[in-house]
Amino acid sequence: MEIKSAVVALSGGLDSATVLGEAISRLGIKNVLSVGFYYGSKHNAFENVAAENVADYYGVPFNLIDLSETFKGFSSNLLLSGGEIPEGHYEDKNMSLTVVPGRNIIFASILAGYAWSMGKNSIWLGIHAGDHFIYEDCRPAFYKQMNEAIKAGTGNRVSLYAPFIDDTKVGILRRGLELGVPYELTRTCYKNSPIACGKCGSCQERRAAWESLAKEDPTVYEYTGPLFEKSV
């Protein structure tokens, strides 16, 4: 089905901000809405502010959906109820502690209903190749099957789209710089801190992308030392 309009899942991070910029560049600002979720993660308060700031920058409507009750009892170190956020290389096995069970299944389902209600015919997620190692609900198999389920469940009114499903963080950043995405407004760190730690897997992946392109990351980090090596 032809994509004519979009609801973008906007977390406030580098990936989702680039997805928003991409959607606007392809579809036009009048055909794009954005949605964020409050679900009780450690960085939720900071990322939602970032998401709102990015949406305001583009002049796109932003709707924040509260799912804090839904995620109560879920097991993940990413949540306020969980343990410490792991530090290290973004593909280290301990990064699996930040998996929130079924998060993208839930988000995509809600976004599908929201898009249908708002007369938009696609939902856009920022899942990418860098997520595939750790997060099951960011992999191509999930994307393809969830897309089919959403199309079937909405009578082909809505489809799922992940423009960067095969791209790395470097590729996403390169495209975002071409689009002029306001990365100074974004939030990537997983920790419950107003200043990005620079050590968690999310910060490390972002820092590595900027270094790979020899560009200066506008984010202020607590730790700016060498990037961590992947554990054997």
C-alpha positions as CSV (number, residue, x, y, z in Angstrom):
1,M,0.0,0.0,0.0
2,E,1.2,3.5,-0.8
3,I,2.2,5.5,2.3
4,K,0.5,8.9,2.2
5,S,0.6,9.9,5.9
6,A,2.3,8.9,9.1
7,V,2.2,8.6,12.8
8,V,5.9,8.6,14.0
9,A,6.9,7.0,17.3
10,L,9.0,9.8,18.8
11,S,11.0,8.9,21.8
12,G,13.3,11.9,21.6
13,G,16.4,10.0,20.7
14,L,18.6,10.2,17.7
15,D,16.9,7.4,15.8
16,S,13.3,8.6,16.2
17,A,14.2,12.2,15.6
18,T,15.7,11.1,12.3
19,V,12.6,9.1,11.4
20,L,10.5,12.2,12.0
21,G,12.7,14.2,9.8
22,E,12.6,11.5,7.1
23,A,8.8,11.3,7.3
24,I,8.4,15.0,6.9
25,S,10.8,15.1,4.0
26,R,8.9,12.4,2.2
27,L,5.3,13.2,3.1
28,G,5.1,16.8,4.0
29,I,4.6,18.3,7.5
30,K,0.8,18.4,7.2
31,N,0.7,14.6,6.8
32,V,2.7,13.7,9.9
33,L,1.8,13.3,13.6
34,S,4.1,12.1,16.4
35,V,3.4,10.1,19.5
36,G,5.5,9.4,22.6
37,F,5.0,7.0,25.5
38,Y,5.4,7.4,29.3
39,Y,5.9,3.8,30.5
40,G,8.0,4.2,33.6
41,S,11.5,3.9,32.2
42,K,14.5,5.5,34.0
43,H,15.0,8.0,31.2
44,N,11.4,8.6,30.4
45,A,11.1,12.1,32.0
46,F,14.1,13.3,30.0
47,E,13.4,11.7,26.7
48,N,9.8,12.9,26.6
49,V,10.9,16.4,27.0
50,A,13.3,15.9,24.2
51,A,10.6,14.4,22.0
52,E,8.3,17.4,22.7
53,N,11.2,19.8,21.8
54,V,11.9,18.0,18.6
55,A,8.2,18.0,17.6
56,D,8.0,21.7,18.4
57,Y,11.1,22.4,16.3
58,Y,9.3,20.8,13.3
59,G,5.9,22.2,14.2
60,V,4.4,18.7,14.3
61,P,1.7,17.7,16.8
62,F,2.9,15.5,19.6
63,N,0.7,13.3,21.8
64,L,2.1,11.7,24.9
65,I,0.4,8.4,25.9
66,D,0.6,7.3,29.5
67,L,1.3,3.5,29.8
68,S,2.8,3.6,33.3
69,E,0.1,1.3,34.7
70,T,0.4,-1.1,31.8
71,F,4.1,-1.7,32.4
72,K,3.9,-2.1,36.1
73,G,5.2,-5.5,37.0
74,F,7.3,-5.8,33.8
75,S,10.8,-7.0,34.4
76,S,13.6,-4.8,33.0
77,N,16.6,-2.7,34.3
78,L,15.4,0.0,32.0
79,L,12.4,0.6,34.2
80,L,12.4,2.5,37.4
81,S,11.5,-0.7,39.2
82,G,14.5,-2.5,37.8
83,G,18.2,-2.7,38.6
84,E,21.1,-0.6,37.4
85,I,21.5,0.3,33.8
86,P,24.5,-1.7,32.5
87,E,27.6,0.1,31.1
88,G,29.8,-1.1,28.3
89,H,29.8,-1.7,24.6
90,Y,26.3,-1.6,23.0
91,E,26.5,-5.2,21.8
92,D,27.7,-6.7,25.1
93,K,25.4,-9.4,26.4
94,N,24.6,-7.5,29.6
95,M,22.7,-4.9,27.5
96,S,19.9,-7.5,27.3
97,L,19.1,-6.3,30.8
98,T,17.5,-3.2,29.2
99,V,15.0,-5.2,27.2
100,V,11.5,-4.4,28.1
101,P,9.4,-7.5,27.3
102,G,7.0,-6.9,24.4
103,R,7.5,-3.1,24.4
104,N,7.4,-2.6,20.6
105,I,4.6,-5.1,20.2
106,I,2.5,-2.9,22.6
107,F,3.7,0.4,21.1
108,A,3.0,-0.7,17.5
109,S,-0.5,-2.0,18.4
110,I,-1.4,1.3,20.1
111,L,0.1,3.3,17.3
112,A,-1.9,1.3,14.7
113,G,-5.2,2.1,16.5
114,Y,-4.2,5.8,16.9
115,A,-3.2,6.1,13.2
116,W,-6.5,4.6,12.2
117,S,-8.4,6.9,14.4
118,M,-6.5,10.0,13.2
119,G,-6.9,9.0,9.5
120,K,-3.1,8.3,9.0
121,N,-2.2,5.2,6.9
122,S,1.2,4.3,8.4
123,I,3.1,4.2,11.6
124,W,6.9,4.7,11.6
125,L,9.4,3.1,14.0
126,G,13.1,3.9,14.5
127,I,14.2,0.3,14.8
128,H,17.5,-0.4,13.0
129,A,20.3,-2.9,12.5
130,G,22.2,-1.9,15.6
131,D,19.2,-3.1,17.7
132,H,19.0,-6.5,16.1
133,F,21.7,-8.2,18.4
134,I,19.9,-7.4,21.7
135,Y,16.3,-6.6,21.0
136,E,14.0,-9.3,19.5
137,D,11.3,-6.8,18.8
138,C,13.6,-4.7,16.6
139,R,14.6,-7.5,14.2
140,P,13.4,-7.8,10.5
141,A,11.3,-10.9,11.3
142,F,9.4,-8.9,13.9
143,Y,9.0,-6.0,11.6
144,K,7.7,-8.0,8.7
145,Q,5.2,-10.1,10.7
146,M,4.0,-7.1,12.8
147,N,3.4,-5.2,9.6
148,E,1.3,-8.0,8.2
149,A,-0.7,-8.3,11.5
150,I,-1.3,-4.5,11.5
151,K,-2.5,-4.5,7.9
152,A,-4.7,-7.5,8.5
153,G,-6.1,-6.1,11.8
154,T,-6.9,-2.7,10.3
155,G,-8.3,-3.8,7.0
156,N,-5.3,-2.5,5.2
157,R,-6.0,1.0,6.5
158,V,-2.6,1.1,8.3
159,S,0.8,-0.3,7.7
160,L,4.0,-0.4,9.7
161,Y,7.2,1.2,8.3
162,A,10.7,1.2,9.6
163,P,12.8,3.3,7.1
164,F,16.1,2.4,8.8
165,I,15.5,-1.3,9.5
166,D,18.7,-2.3,7.6
167,D,20.8,0.7,8.6
168,T,23.3,1.1,11.4
169,K,23.4,4.1,13.8
170,V,26.1,5.6,11.5
171,G,23.8,5.4,8.5
172,I,21.0,6.9,10.4
173,L,23.2,9.8,11.6
174,R,24.5,10.4,8.1
175,R,21.0,10.7,6.8
176,G,19.9,12.9,9.7
177,L,22.8,15.3,9.1
178,E,21.7,15.6,5.5
179,L,18.2,16.4,6.7
180,G,19.3,18.9,9.3
181,V,17.8,17.0,12.2
182,P,18.2,19.0,15.4
183,Y,20.3,16.5,17.3
184,E,21.1,19.1,20.0
185,L,17.5,18.6,21.2
186,T,17.7,14.8,21.4
187,R,18.2,12.5,24.4
188,T,19.8,9.1,24.1
189,C,21.1,8.1,27.5
190,Y,19.2,5.3,29.4
191,K,20.1,6.6,32.9
192,N,17.9,8.6,35.3
193,S,20.0,11.7,35.0
194,P,19.6,15.1,33.3
195,I,23.1,14.7,31.9
196,A,23.9,11.8,29.6
197,C,26.3,9.4,31.2
198,G,28.4,8.5,28.2
199,K,28.8,4.9,29.5
200,C,25.6,3.0,28.9
201,G,25.2,1.1,25.7
202,S,22.9,3.7,24.2
203,C,25.3,6.5,24.9
204,Q,28.2,4.4,23.6
205,E,26.5,3.5,20.3
206,R,25.6,7.2,19.8
207,R,29.1,8.4,20.6
208,A,30.6,5.7,18.3
209,A,28.4,6.9,15.4
210,W,29.5,10.5,15.7
211,E,33.2,9.5,16.0
212,S,32.8,7.3,12.9
213,L,31.7,10.3,10.9
214,A,34.3,12.6,12.5
215,K,31.5,14.9,13.6
216,E,31.0,16.6,16.9
217,D,28.1,15.3,19.0
218,P,26.2,18.3,20.5
219,T,25.3,16.1,23.6
220,V,27.0,16.9,26.8
221,Y,28.3,13.7,28.5
222,E,29.6,13.0,32.0
223,Y,32.1,10.5,30.7
224,T,34.0,11.5,27.5
225,G,36.8,8.9,27.8
226,P,37.6,6.2,25.2
227,L,34.8,4.0,23.9
228,F,34.5,0.6,25.5
229,E,35.6,-2.5,23.6
230,K,33.2,-5.3,23.0
231,S,33.5,-8.1,25.5
232,V,34.7,-11.4,24.2
